[in-house]
Amino acid sequence: MIWIMKLALWLSSLSAPWLIEPRAAENHLPLAAAILSRDADAINAWHQLNPHQKNQEEGPSAVAFTGEHGVFPAWRDTKQAEPGSIAIHIIEGSIMKYDSSFDYGIETLQHHFRQAEENDNIAGHFFKFYTPGGSTAGLKDFADEIKASKKPTVGFAEDMCCSAGYWLLSSCDHTFANNTTCVLGSIGTLQSLRDYSEYFAQQGIKHITVTATKSTDKTKITDEAVKGNFGPLRERLLDPLNEVFHTAVKENRPGISDKVFTADVFVGEIAMEHGLVDTIGTQSQAIQKLREMISEGKNNDQQTQHQFKLKIG
């Protein structure tokens, strides 16, 4: 079944380092446990909660906005967009490279973004985030494309935008938090490992790994981590990835406080004081800001980006 294949893709993504708010990462453990224990009822319950399937050819998970007519009905083909439309890209849930039964993956979101970027009728991009973060797979390329967009971009964090999600948010020309309870930050990297050796032993399964003669370091960092020696994993994988993440955020948001780089989270006005967002305001106000940027031109807005903080309302 398609959803079983998607769950397999989801599990494969767990082997990669994640940029995610740790408490959110723990929410995935029941599903992983259900799959490992072959608990079909539990797996089906997860699927029933998220039965929708997505198709890359459907176009942006968006609606088109026009200045004179307000909100247009949902549209699935960028060719239907009227001149002056804004592409709305919705990024929610745990971010992964491929689609799941739950949410769009980076690959599809990037495809939608490129469609809108190439359409002359679309004047700007509006990114709406509600995410704790997710996998590093495909993330940097997408963040770089958002930053390099030839059209104005506004990122709108609704209640939560952390870690991998924040990397994408910070790539936008102007950023909003929806209110003073919005949670932002968690700018850090983690990898969660599980030692299933006792479980497999109870099932009568003996795990054997054989490497090539010269492949002496093939499994070294994970083997050492399972034994409790986390140094090699940090030094060879997590710390280098973390530096790339931090460097990108600092380039995207000059003047951001060093306090945010411990991977802590910050709420509302404190997040804005630390430079995580430019403005606290509603979605309508964020869209209006994007329209102003479209009228003024992308380059003009970039010159003034992050030089002021504003709370609307």
Backbone as CSV, one residue per row, in Angstrom:
resi,resn,N_x,N_y,N_z,CA_x,CA_y,CA_z,C_x,C_y,C_z
1,MET,0.832,-1.193,0.000,0.000,0.000,0.000,0.871,1.249,0.000
2,ILE,0.346,2.336,-0.606,1.128,3.562,-0.735,1.555,4.105,0.615
3,TRP,0.629,4.079,1.591,0.965,4.696,2.881,2.042,3.912,3.612
4,ILE,2.127,2.580,3.376,3.196,1.782,3.982,4.540,2.183,3.375
5,MET,4.558,2.422,2.057,5.781,2.877,1.411,6.208,4.224,1.967
6,LYS,5.232,5.082,2.221,5.548,6.400,2.760,6.078,6.296,4.185
7,LEU,5.538,5.365,4.962,6.064,5.161,6.306,7.500,4.663,6.250
8,ALA,7.793,3.830,5.249,9.164,3.345,5.088,10.105,4.504,4.784
9,LEU,9.657,5.421,3.935,10.456,6.604,3.655,10.658,7.432,4.916
10,TRP,9.596,7.538,5.718,9.672,8.295,6.973,10.711,7.686,7.896
11,LEU,10.689,6.373,8.030,11.657,5.707,8.901,13.082,5.879,8.380
12,SER,13.263,5.841,7.067,14.605,5.999,6.512,15.171,7.369,6.829
13,SER,14.305,8.375,6.943,14.769,9.727,7.232,15.286,9.860,8.653
14,LEU,14.905,8.934,9.538,15.343,9.019,10.929,16.837,8.756,11.073
15,SER,17.457,8.167,10.049,18.887,7.882,10.125,19.728,9.117,9.881
16,ALA,19.124,10.185,9.345,19.853,11.422,9.078,19.744,12.357,10.276
17,PRO,20.730,13.253,10.449,20.615,14.251,11.514,19.390,15.131,11.299
18,TRP,18.799,15.587,12.385,17.598,16.413,12.316,17.850,17.774,12.929
19,LEU,17.222,18.778,12.343,17.143,20.108,12.933,15.697,20.249,13.395
20,ILE,15.443,19.896,14.654,14.069,19.833,15.138,14.030,20.152,16.624
21,GLU,12.941,20.725,17.054,12.739,20.998,18.468,12.616,19.654,19.188
22,PRO,13.454,19.369,20.189,13.541,18.016,20.764,12.229,17.439,21.266
23,ARG,11.382,18.255,21.870,10.111,17.732,22.392,9.212,17.253,21.258
24,ALA,9.320,17.911,20.111,8.549,17.465,18.951,9.085,16.152,18.407
25,ALA,10.408,15.984,18.456,11.006,14.738,17.958,10.473,13.540,18.726
26,GLU,10.246,13.710,20.020,9.759,12.603,20.842,8.361,12.143,20.425
27,ASN,7.604,13.021,19.770,6.250,12.653,19.339,6.251,11.577,18.270
28,HIS,7.401,11.378,17.604,7.483,10.368,16.555,7.763,8.972,17.105
29,LEU,8.143,8.881,18.355,8.547,7.591,18.911,7.422,6.552,18.917
30,PRO,6.156,6.924,19.240,5.112,5.898,19.224,4.928,5.230,17.864
31,LEU,5.051,6.013,16.787,4.908,5.427,15.455,6.064,4.480,15.155
32,ALA,7.283,4.895,15.507,8.432,4.020,15.281,8.289,2.723,16.076
33,ALA,7.824,2.841,17.317,7.642,1.653,18.155,6.570,0.732,17.571
34,ALA,5.500,1.329,17.051,4.419,0.527,16.469,4.903,-0.263,15.265
35,ILE,5.751,0.366,14.435,6.260,-0.318,13.250,7.207,-1.438,13.656
36,LEU,8.086,-1.158,14.606,9.033,-2.181,15.046,8.335,-3.376,15.684
37,SER,7.221,-3.121,16.372,6.498,-4.202,17.036,5.430,-4.827,16.148
38,ARG,5.352,-4.344,14.894,4.369,-4.841,13.921,2.936,-4.663,14.434
39,ASP,2.687,-3.576,15.123,1.357,-3.287,15.653,0.527,-2.628,14.558
40,ALA,-0.162,-3.442,13.772,-0.914,-2.934,12.620,-2.009,-1.964,13.033
41,ASP,-2.665,-2.218,14.177,-3.738,-1.335,14.622,-3.211,0.068,14.908
42,ALA,-2.049,0.138,15.562,-1.472,1.445,15.874,-1.043,2.180,14.613
43,ILE,-0.459,1.430,13.660,-0.037,2.042,12.404,-1.252,2.550,11.636
44,ASN,-2.302,1.741,11.585,-3.526,2.163,10.899,-4.135,3.396,11.544
45,ALA,-4.041,3.484,12.860,-4.586,4.642,13.565,-3.866,5.912,13.118
46,TRP,-2.542,5.840,12.996,-1.791,6.983,12.508,-2.222,7.351,11.097
47,HIS,-2.394,6.333,10.256,-2.780,6.598,8.877,-4.170,7.221,8.794
48,GLN,-5.098,6.741,9.607,-6.461,7.271,9.582,-6.509,8.723,10.029
49,LEU,-5.585,9.095,10.916,-5.528,10.485,11.358,-5.003,11.400,10.257
50,ASN,-4.265,10.823,9.295,-3.661,11.601,8.225,-3.854,10.890,6.893
51,PRO,-5.092,10.779,6.399,-5.359,9.945,5.227,-5.049,10.594,3.897
52,HIS,-4.784,11.909,3.896,-4.650,12.595,2.619,-3.354,12.211,1.916
53,GLN,-3.421,12.157,0.591,-2.243,11.924,-0.229,-2.009,13.176,-1.064
54,LYS,-0.743,13.445,-1.385,-0.410,14.650,-2.115,0.265,14.278,-3.427
55,ASN,0.096,15.129,-4.409,0.649,14.893,-5.731,1.486,16.084,-6.138
56,GLN,2.737,15.831,-6.526,3.643,16.916,-6.865,3.105,17.764,-8.007
57,GLU,2.318,17.194,-8.889,1.830,17.935,-10.045,0.637,18.825,-9.719
58,GLU,0.135,18.759,-8.479,-1.028,19.574,-8.138,-0.699,21.057,-8.069
59,GLY,0.561,21.404,-7.920,0.930,22.800,-7.790,0.985,23.208,-6.339
60,PRO,1.255,24.493,-6.058,1.452,24.939,-4.685,0.274,24.638,-3.771
61,SER,0.607,24.279,-2.519,-0.448,24.145,-1.518,-0.800,25.567,-1.131
62,ALA,-1.568,26.214,-1.963,-1.694,27.653,-1.872,-3.041,28.130,-2.360
63,VAL,-3.294,29.393,-2.100,-4.393,30.098,-2.745,-3.778,31.298,-3.429
64,ALA,-4.464,31.818,-4.437,-3.956,32.998,-5.123,-4.616,34.227,-4.531
65,PHE,-3.838,35.259,-4.292,-4.364,36.514,-3.797,-4.243,37.568,-4.895
66,THR,-5.262,38.389,-5.056,-5.179,39.507,-5.978,-5.563,40.768,-5.227
67,GLY,-4.998,41.867,-5.630,-5.223,43.117,-4.908,-6.669,43.558,-4.872
68,GLU,-7.388,43.379,-5.965,-8.740,43.907,-6.062,-9.802,42.933,-5.570
69,HIS,-9.549,41.644,-5.634,-10.584,40.657,-5.368,-10.389,39.875,-4.079
70,GLY,-9.367,40.226,-3.296,-9.156,39.536,-2.026,-8.645,38.123,-2.229
71,VAL,-9.195,37.207,-1.452,-8.715,35.823,-1.485,-9.424,35.052,-2.586
72,PHE,-8.645,34.459,-3.476,-9.201,33.623,-4.531,-9.434,32.212,-4.005
73,PRO,-10.255,31.420,-4.667,-10.379,30.006,-4.295,-9.049,29.293,-4.444
74,ALA,-8.929,28.136,-3.815,-7.698,27.353,-3.924,-7.416,27.049,-5.383
75,TRP,-6.149,27.115,-5.757,-5.772,26.816,-7.136,-4.647,25.813,-7.148
76,ARG,-4.652,24.962,-8.162,-3.700,23.861,-8.222,-2.780,23.936,-9.434
77,ASP,-2.888,24.986,-10.223,-2.058,25.127,-11.401,-1.614,26.578,-11.468
78,THR,-0.321,26.827,-11.419,0.161,28.206,-11.401,-0.245,28.977,-12.655
79,LYS,-0.545,28.256,-13.738,-0.959,28.931,-14.966,-2.304,29.625,-14.799
80,GLN,-3.086,29.231,-13.788,-4.389,29.837,-13.549,-4.285,31.137,-12.747
81,ALA,-3.115,31.422,-12.231,-2.945,32.609,-11.391,-3.104,33.884,-12.217
82,GLU,-3.839,34.842,-11.684,-3.996,36.129,-12.344,-2.744,36.975,-12.140
83,PRO,-2.511,37.942,-13.012,-1.357,38.828,-12.821,-1.396,39.486,-11.436
84,GLY,-0.247,39.532,-10.792,-0.174,40.138,-9.464,-0.476,39.190,-8.334
85,SER,-0.621,37.901,-8.630,-0.936,36.927,-7.592,0.272,36.678,-6.689
86,ILE,-0.029,36.166,-5.511,1.001,35.761,-4.556,0.880,34.263,-4.346
87,ALA,1.993,33.554,-4.436,1.994,32.115,-4.170,2.112,31.901,-2.667
88,ILE,1.193,31.114,-2.114,1.200,30.814,-0.680,1.731,29.396,-0.494
89,HIS,2.869,29.276,0.164,3.501,27.979,0.392,3.338,27.618,1.870
90,ILE,2.650,26.530,2.135,2.360,26.138,3.513,3.325,25.033,3.939
91,ILE,4.084,25.304,4.980,5.067,24.350,5.495,4.680,24.027,6.929
92,GLU,4.182,22.808,7.128,3.671,22.454,8.448,4.092,21.039,8.816
93,GLY,4.109,20.767,10.109,4.507,19.453,10.585,6.010,19.265,10.511
94,SER,6.453,18.030,10.710,7.876,17.713,10.657,8.357,17.699,9.212
95,ILE,9.405,18.437,8.943,9.916,18.606,7.585,10.790,17.414,7.201
96,MET,10.466,16.803,6.061,11.276,15.709,5.531,11.503,15.936,4.044
97,LYS,12.427,15.209,3.450,12.744,15.424,2.041,11.601,15.011,1.136
98,TYR,10.969,13.868,1.436,9.914,13.347,0.568,8.550,13.481,1.229
99,ASP,7.500,13.467,0.409,6.141,13.525,0.927,5.855,12.324,1.814
100,SER,5.012,12.522,2.795,4.496,11.423,3.597,2.982,11.499,3.547
101,SER,2.328,10.628,4.296,0.867,10.720,4.401,0.461,11.930,5.222
102,PHE,1.455,12.579,5.848,1.154,13.663,6.753,1.316,15.037,6.099
103,ASP,2.444,15.266,5.447,2.746,16.598,4.935,3.568,16.515,3.648
104,TYR,3.630,17.657,2.943,4.519,17.764,1.798,5.966,17.680,2.261
105,GLY,6.817,17.079,1.429,8.243,17.052,1.691,8.946,18.187,0.978
106,ILE,10.234,18.363,1.320,11.027,19.433,0.731,11.024,19.353,-0.793
107,GLU,11.134,18.143,-1.329,11.214,17.989,-2.783,9.992,18.575,-3.487
108,THR,8.798,18.303,-2.947,7.571,18.831,-3.553,7.437,20.329,-3.306
109,LEU,7.742,20.787,-2.096,7.672,22.215,-1.803,8.595,23.005,-2.728
110,GLN,9.766,22.453,-2.975,10.722,23.110,-3.858,10.205,23.135,-5.293
111,HIS,9.570,22.050,-5.706,8.960,21.993,-7.039,7.883,23.065,-7.179
112,HIS,7.030,23.204,-6.177,5.978,24.225,-6.195,6.583,25.629,-6.243
113,PHE,7.628,25.833,-5.451,8.282,27.146,-5.414,8.829,27.507,-6.795
114,ARG,9.470,26.547,-7.443,10.048,26.822,-8.753,8.970,27.137,-9.791
115,GLN,7.853,26.420,-9.701,6.737,26.716,-10.603,6.303,28.162,-10.472
116,ALA,6.129,28.596,-9.222,5.663,29.959,-8.968,6.729,30.986,-9.348
117,GLU,7.983,30.647,-9.087,9.088,31.563,-9.385,9.180,31.839,-10.880
118,GLU,8.863,30.844,-11.698,8.980,30.971,-13.150,7.746,31.579,-13.801
119,ASN,6.692,31.792,-13.020,5.441,32.321,-13.571,5.414,33.838,-13.422
120,ASP,5.345,34.546,-14.542,5.353,36.011,-14.510,4.118,36.599,-13.855
121,ASN,3.030,35.823,-13.757,1.815,36.328,-13.122,1.905,36.338,-11.594
122,ILE,2.898,35.644,-11.056,3.073,35.597,-9.605,4.134,36.613,-9.211
123,ALA,3.720,37.550,-8.354,4.572,38.695,-8.033,5.423,38.485,-6.786
124,GLY,5.047,37.525,-5.940,5.794,37.310,-4.709,5.424,35.997,-4.053
125,HIS,6.184,35.637,-3.032,5.981,34.373,-2.310,5.665,34.645,-0.846
126,PHE,4.653,33.947,-0.341,4.284,34.026,1.069,4.442,32.632,1.662
127,PHE,5.342,32.486,2.631,5.599,31.197,3.273,4.961,31.192,4.659
128,LYS,4.063,30.252,4.872,3.374,30.125,6.147,3.894,28.884,6.870
129,PHE,4.438,29.084,8.069,5.100,28.008,8.802,4.346,27.641,10.082
130,TYR,4.186,26.370,10.289,3.818,25.830,11.601,4.566,24.510,11.723
131,THR,5.780,24.565,12.238,6.648,23.387,12.209,7.667,23.422,13.332
132,PRO,7.975,22.251,13.909,9.038,22.165,14.905,10.406,21.952,14.277
133,GLY,10.455,21.747,12.951,11.704,21.474,12.255,11.659,20.121,11.581
134,GLY,12.827,19.538,11.327,12.834,18.238,10.659,14.213,17.834,10.178
135,SER,14.237,17.085,9.104,15.466,16.492,8.572,16.313,17.526,7.835
136,THR,17.634,17.279,7.797,18.530,18.145,7.029,18.481,17.842,5.538
137,ALA,17.942,16.697,5.146,17.976,16.259,3.742,17.232,17.241,2.836
138,GLY,17.934,17.815,1.885,17.346,18.736,0.922,17.117,20.134,1.444
139,LEU,17.367,20.363,2.714,16.980,21.624,3.356,17.799,22.814,2.865
140,LYS,19.119,22.666,2.831,19.968,23.801,2.467,19.678,24.296,1.052
141,ASP,19.509,23.366,0.118,19.241,23.769,-1.264,17.962,24.591,-1.363
142,PHE,16.917,24.161,-0.637,15.653,24.885,-0.667,15.811,26.259,-0.024
143,ALA,16.505,26.326,1.106,16.727,27.606,1.782,17.498,28.566,0.873
144,ASP,18.491,28.045,0.172,19.279,28.882,-0.740,18.426,29.410,-1.886
145,GLU,17.508,28.591,-2.386,16.641,29.038,-3.482,15.686,30.129,-3.024
146,ILE,15.158,29.981,-1.806,14.271,31.028,-1.276,15.035,32.339,-1.151
147,LYS,16.238,32.271,-0.602,17.045,33.475,-0.419,17.377,34.133,-1.755
148,ALA,17.588,33.330,-2.796,17.985,33.853,-4.103,16.793,34.223,-4.982
149,SER,15.582,34.106,-4.461,14.387,34.406,-5.266,14.465,35.806,-5.868
150,LYS,14.049,35.922,-7.108,14.036,37.224,-7.769,12.775,38.010,-7.424
151,LYS,11.899,37.388,-6.643,10.654,38.029,-6.226,10.651,38.212,-4.711
152,PRO,9.929,39.213,-4.197,9.879,39.419,-2.745,9.309,38.197,-2.019
153,THR,9.839,37.935,-0.833,9.379,36.808,-0.018,9.103,37.275,1.403
154,VAL,7.997,36.797,1.961,7.665,37.047,3.359,7.431,35.706,4.038
155,GLY,8.031,35.517,5.201,7.819,34.317,5.997,6.945,34.634,7.196
156,PHE,5.936,33.803,7.416,4.964,34.042,8.498,4.939,32.818,9.404
157,ALA,5.417,32.982,10.635,5.432,31.890,11.606,4.124,31.909,12.397
158,GLU,3.368,30.829,12.285,2.098,30.722,12.999,2.270,29.781,14.187
159,ASP,2.419,30.354,15.365,2.508,29.632,16.643,3.856,28.961,16.888
160,MET,4.458,28.347,15.870,5.761,27.712,16.052,6.515,27.629,14.733
161,CYS,7.784,28.022,14.791,8.683,27.804,13.649,10.077,27.614,14.226
162,CYS,10.529,26.376,14.268,11.781,26.050,14.936,12.735,25.289,14.022
163,SER,13.994,25.377,14.362,15.073,24.577,13.800,15.058,24.583,12.266
164,ALA,14.859,23.449,11.604,14.879,23.414,10.143,13.869,24.397,9.551
165,GLY,12.716,24.499,10.172,11.718,25.466,9.724,12.237,26.883,9.841
166,TYR,12.977,27.156,10.927,13.499,28.502,11.096,14.546,28.832,10.037
167,TRP,15.363,27.844,9.638,16.329,28.079,8.556,15.600,28.598,7.313
168,LEU,14.482,27.957,6.963,13.717,28.407,5.799,13.112,29.784,6.042
169,LEU,12.553,29.993,7.227,11.959,31.292,7.563,12.987,32.409,7.450
170,SER,14.185,32.163,7.975,15.217,33.206,7.974,15.689,33.550,6.566
171,SER,15.402,32.680,5.597,15.806,32.922,4.211,14.890,33.913,3.505
172,CYS,13.765,34.255,4.127,12.812,35.191,3.527,13.261,36.635,3.727
173,ASP,12.794,37.512,2.846,13.186,38.921,2.908,12.657,39.614,4.162
174,HIS,11.467,39.261,4.592,10.875,39.848,5.798,10.144,38.745,6.551
175,THR,10.218,38.781,7.884,9.646,37.698,8.683,8.661,38.220,9.716
176,PHE,7.613,37.422,9.945,6.553,37.740,10.906,6.387,36.593,11.888
177,ALA,6.017,36.930,13.118,5.450,35.979,14.073,4.001,36.381,14.268
178,ASN,3.101,35.401,14.377,1.678,35.745,14.372,1.190,36.400,15.662
179,ASN,1.864,36.130,16.791,1.458,36.782,18.040,2.568,36.637,19.085
180,THR,2.291,37.131,20.277,3.325,37.158,21.322,3.518,35.811,22.008
181,THR,2.811,34.774,21.580,3.041,33.428,22.112,3.736,32.519,21.097
182,CYS,4.068,33.053,19.941,4.722,32.259,18.892,6.108,31.815,19.364
183,VAL,6.427,30.532,19.151,7.698,29.953,19.588,8.654,29.857,18.394
184,LEU,9.844,30.421,18.574,10.842,30.414,17.503,12.208,30.027,18.048
185,GLY,13.075,29.567,17.139,14.444,29.255,17.524,14.771,27.789,17.396
186,SER,15.350,27.210,18.464,15.865,25.843,18.452,16.853,25.667,17.309
187,ILE,17.751,26.642,17.168,18.714,26.644,16.066,19.884,25.735,16.447
188,GLY,19.694,24.466,16.226,20.691,23.481,16.608,20.469,22.160,15.887
189,THR,21.355,21.216,16.127,21.356,19.944,15.403,21.393,18.779,16.378
190,LEU,20.627,17.740,16.076,20.649,16.547,16.917,20.526,15.301,16.060
191,GLN,20.960,14.196,16.615,20.679,12.888,16.022,20.291,11.958,17.150
192,SER,19.148,11.341,16.990,18.642,10.424,18.011,18.935,8.990,17.588
193,LEU,19.585,8.240,18.474,19.930,6.847,18.192,19.189,5.934,19.157
194,ARG,18.835,4.759,18.687,18.175,3.765,19.537,18.968,2.466,19.485
195,ASP,19.203,1.876,20.629,19.894,0.590,20.700,18.828,-0.510,20.806
196,TYR,18.599,-1.199,19.693,17.565,-2.239,19.643,18.146,-3.642,19.833
197,SER,19.388,-3.723,20.252,20.043,-5.027,20.328,19.304,-5.991,21.251
198,GLU,18.842,-5.529,22.414,18.130,-6.412,23.327,16.794,-6.846,22.742
199,TYR,16.111,-5.917,22.086,14.823,-6.251,21.464,14.997,-7.326,20.393
200,PHE,15.992,-7.129,19.506,16.225,-8.093,18.446,16.661,-9.452,19.015
201,ALA,17.436,-9.403,20.087,17.870,-10.657,20.715,16.675,-11.446,21.230
202,GLN,15.683,-10.730,21.786,14.464,-11.390,22.266,13.665,-11.993,21.119
203,GLN,13.811,-11.411,19.935,13.110,-11.926,18.756,13.917,-13.017,18.048
204,GLY,15.081,-13.335,18.600,15.920,-14.358,17.990,16.703,-13.853,16.798
205,ILE,16.901,-12.524,16.728,17.607,-11.924,15.602,18.973,-11.456,16.057
206,LYS,20.016,-11.900,15.371,21.371,-11.471,15.665,21.845,-10.561,14.543
207,HIS,22.208,-9.333,14.907,22.613,-8.333,13.915,24.113,-8.445,13.663
208,ILE,24.481,-8.650,12.403,25.893,-8.796,12.035,26.207,-7.792,10.923
209,THR,27.244,-6.999,11.117,27.685,-6.040,10.108,29.117,-6.355,9.712
210,VAL,29.364,-6.465,8.411,30.706,-6.739,7.898,31.095,-5.593,6.968
211,THR,32.249,-4.998,7.207,32.733,-3.920,6.349,33.927,-4.390,5.537
212,ALA,34.235,-3.646,4.487,35.416,-3.946,3.673,36.674,-3.742,4.516
213,THR,37.740,-4.363,4.079,38.985,-4.338,4.848,39.445,-2.914,5.162
214,LYS,39.355,-2.041,4.167,39.814,-0.665,4.369,38.730,0.257,4.944
215,SER,37.522,-0.239,5.112,36.418,0.609,5.603,36.349,0.579,7.123
216,THR,37.472,0.911,7.738,37.573,0.797,9.199,36.700,1.795,9.953
217,ASP,36.323,2.890,9.301,35.517,3.919,9.979,34.066,3.937,9.506
218,LYS,33.656,2.910,8.756,32.329,2.907,8.140,31.208,3.100,9.166
219,THR,31.294,2.409,10.281,30.238,2.495,11.302,30.779,3.012,12.635
220,LYS,31.974,3.577,12.603,32.669,3.926,13.840,31.900,4.918,14.696
221,ILE,31.435,6.020,14.087,30.835,7.066,14.918,29.524,6.619,15.559
222,THR,28.726,5.819,14.834,27.474,5.347,15.429,27.744,4.239,16.450
223,ASP,28.707,3.365,16.155,29.052,2.309,17.112,29.544,2.915,18.423
224,GLU,30.375,3.962,18.308,30.895,4.608,19.505,29.783,5.308,20.276
225,ALA,28.847,5.914,19.547,27.741,6.610,20.206,26.854,5.641,20.982
226,VAL,26.580,4.480,20.406,25.775,3.467,21.091,26.467,3.018,22.375
227,LYS,27.809,3.013,22.363,28.568,2.625,23.550,28.635,3.743,24.593
228,GLY,28.160,4.938,24.205,28.195,6.064,25.138,29.291,7.067,24.864
229,ASN,30.086,6.859,23.819,31.121,7.807,23.427,30.572,8.680,22.301
230,PHE,30.113,9.871,22.629,29.448,10.731,21.648,30.409,11.686,20.928
231,GLY,31.668,11.722,21.354,32.621,12.653,20.766,32.767,12.541,19.263
232,PRO,33.037,11.343,18.712,33.198,11.235,17.257,31.961,11.685,16.472
233,LEU,30.759,11.350,16.958,29.532,11.755,16.265,29.410,13.267,16.251
234,ARG,29.717,13.898,17.362,29.648,15.357,17.429,30.692,15.991,16.512
235,GLU,31.932,15.504,16.602,33.035,16.134,15.882,32.960,15.926,14.379
236,ARG,32.525,14.752,13.947,32.565,14.420,12.516,31.283,14.755,11.776
237,LEU,30.162,14.846,12.493,28.882,15.020,11.817,28.061,16.183,12.366
238,LEU,27.715,16.136,13.648,26.777,17.122,14.191,27.355,18.535,14.230
239,ASP,28.579,18.678,14.726,29.169,20.020,14.816,29.368,20.664,13.443
240,PRO,29.884,19.938,12.433,30.010,20.559,11.105,28.659,20.986,10.515
241,LEU,27.635,20.138,10.657,26.310,20.509,10.166,25.781,21.726,10.912
242,ASN,26.016,21.744,12.214,25.543,22.853,13.033,26.180,24.174,12.603
243,GLU,27.473,24.125,12.250,28.158,25.337,11.813,27.574,25.865,10.509
244,VAL,27.239,24.953,9.587,26.600,25.372,8.333,25.259,26.048,8.634
245,PHE,24.491,25.470,9.533,23.192,26.006,9.948,23.376,27.405,10.549
246,HIS,24.266,27.541,11.501,24.491,28.828,12.168,24.975,29.892,11.181
247,THR,25.902,29.507,10.308,26.429,30.464,9.336,25.327,30.977,8.420
248,ALA,24.452,30.069,7.974,23.355,30.471,7.085,22.416,31.448,7.776
249,VAL,22.056,31.165,9.024,21.143,32.049,9.754,21.782,33.421,9.975
250,LYS,23.063,33.447,10.330,23.748,34.727,10.551,23.817,35.542,9.264
251,GLU,24.022,34.873,8.133,24.045,35.578,6.850,22.656,36.080,6.478
252,ASN,21.646,35.281,6.799,20.270,35.681,6.477,19.784,36.824,7.345
253,ARG,20.241,36.847,8.606,19.751,37.851,9.556,20.922,38.521,10.264
254,PRO,21.555,39.483,9.594,22.673,40.205,10.214,22.224,40.869,11.519
255,GLY,23.054,40.788,12.529,22.723,41.411,13.795,21.942,40.532,14.749
256,ILE,21.629,39.293,14.345,20.893,38.394,15.232,21.734,38.112,16.477
257,SER,21.094,37.991,17.618,21.795,37.803,18.886,22.489,36.442,18.950
258,ASP,23.684,36.422,19.531,24.395,35.158,19.726,23.670,34.250,20.706
259,LYS,22.756,34.795,21.497,22.035,34.010,22.501,21.155,32.930,21.873
260,VAL,20.789,33.097,20.596,19.875,32.140,19.967,20.600,30.880,19.493
261,PHE,21.940,30.885,19.516,22.679,29.772,18.929,23.029,28.668,19.919
262,THR,22.389,28.673,21.077,22.503,27.538,22.002,21.398,26.519,21.758
263,ALA,20.541,26.793,20.751,19.414,25.927,20.381,18.247,26.051,21.347
264,ASP,18.212,27.120,22.138,17.064,27.377,23.000,15.915,27.933,22.151
265,VAL,14.716,27.962,22.713,13.562,28.547,22.034,13.179,29.854,22.716
266,PHE,12.554,30.747,21.948,12.187,32.062,22.441,10.759,32.375,22.006
267,VAL,10.066,33.130,22.834,8.643,33.380,22.611,8.402,34.858,22.278
268,GLY,7.581,35.090,21.237,7.047,36.402,20.923,8.021,37.556,20.909
269,GLU,7.783,38.535,21.788,8.570,39.759,21.800,10.042,39.500,22.142
270,ILE,10.316,38.496,22.985,11.707,38.157,23.295,12.402,37.642,22.039
271,ALA,11.689,36.824,21.257,12.244,36.334,19.994,12.557,37.506,19.066
272,MET,11.661,38.488,19.024,11.885,39.653,18.164,13.057,40.484,18.673
273,GLU,13.179,40.626,19.991,14.300,41.373,20.566,15.637,40.736,20.211
274,HIS,15.657,39.413,20.101,16.887,38.701,19.753,17.119,38.636,18.249
275,GLY,16.225,39.217,17.458,16.420,39.281,16.018,15.925,38.092,15.236
276,LEU,15.094,37.252,15.871,14.595,36.064,15.164,13.521,36.413,14.140
277,VAL,12.752,37.465,14.384,11.746,37.933,13.422,11.778,39.452,13.364
278,ASP,11.197,39.995,12.289,11.153,41.444,12.106,9.906,42.076,12.700
279,THR,8.778,41.346,12.646,7.492,41.943,12.991,6.601,40.931,13.683
280,ILE,5.797,41.401,14.626,4.712,40.595,15.187,3.408,41.161,14.649
281,GLY,2.657,40.346,13.929,1.425,40.823,13.321,0.614,39.677,12.750
282,THR,-0.561,39.987,12.232,-1.474,38.977,11.709,-1.077,38.548,10.298
283,GLN,-1.712,37.484,9.836,-1.458,37.018,8.482,-1.845,38.083,7.459
284,SER,-2.959,38.738,7.671,-3.390,39.788,6.736,-2.366,40.916,6.675
285,GLN,-1.808,41.269,7.831,-0.795,42.322,7.860,0.486,41.872,7.166
286,ALA,0.810,40.585,7.300,2.000,40.060,6.642,1.830,40.080,5.123
287,ILE,0.637,39.724,4.658,0.373,39.747,3.218,0.394,41.179,2.696
288,GLN,-0.141,42.096,3.496,-0.094,43.507,3.101,1.345,43.996,2.999
289,LYS,2.190,43.554,3.925,3.605,43.906,3.866,4.228,43.387,2.575
290,LEU,3.896,42.172,2.196,4.425,41.604,0.963,3.970,42.416,-0.238
291,ARG,2.715,42.857,-0.243,2.224,43.671,-1.354,2.995,44.994,-1.435
292,GLU,3.303,45.563,-0.279,4.093,46.796,-0.272,5.489,46.542,-0.838
293,MET,6.067,45.411,-0.477,7.387,45.052,-0.989,7.356,44.854,-2.495
294,ILE,6.282,44.262,-2.984,6.136,44.053,-4.426,6.088,45.397,-5.138
295,SER,5.350,46.337,-4.559,5.229,47.666,-5.164,6.553,48.419,-5.132
296,GLU,7.302,48.253,-4.029,8.556,48.987,-3.864,9.714,48.330,-4.602
297,GLY,9.617,47.020,-4.811,10.710,46.288,-5.439,11.514,45.534,-4.408
298,LYS,11.960,44.335,-4.755,12.670,43.459,-3.825,13.940,44.097,-3.279
299,ASN,14.744,44.702,-4.155,16.029,45.237,-3.722,15.872,46.344,-2.696
300,ASN,14.848,47.182,-2.867,14.629,48.272,-1.926,14.320,47.746,-0.538
301,ASP,13.509,46.690,-0.464,13.162,46.139,0.851,14.364,45.456,1.490
302,GLN,15.208,44.804,0.700,16.372,44.131,1.255,17.343,45.115,1.887
303,GLN,17.377,46.355,1.369,18.281,47.343,1.924,17.887,47.741,3.340
304,THR,16.583,47.678,3.640,16.110,48.084,4.964,15.806,46.891,5.857
305,GLN,15.986,45.676,5.356,15.649,44.468,6.114,16.442,44.391,7.413
306,HIS,15.765,44.030,8.482,16.358,43.803,9.796,16.901,45.072,10.456
307,GLN,16.644,46.254,9.870,17.123,47.479,10.495,16.100,48.058,11.465
308,PHE,14.918,47.445,11.509,13.912,47.918,12.443,13.081,46.751,12.908
309,LYS,12.453,46.924,14.076,11.550,45.913,14.611,10.194,46.571,14.799
310,LEU,9.161,45.825,14.543,7.830,46.413,14.580,6.820,45.445,15.124
311,LYS,6.043,45.886,16.084,4.897,45.134,16.549,3.648,45.847,16.070
312,ILE,2.833,45.136,15.298,1.615,45.713,14.754,0.437,45.344,15.629
313,GLY,-0.408,46.305,15.939,-1.622,46.019,16.706,-1.418,46.166,18.202
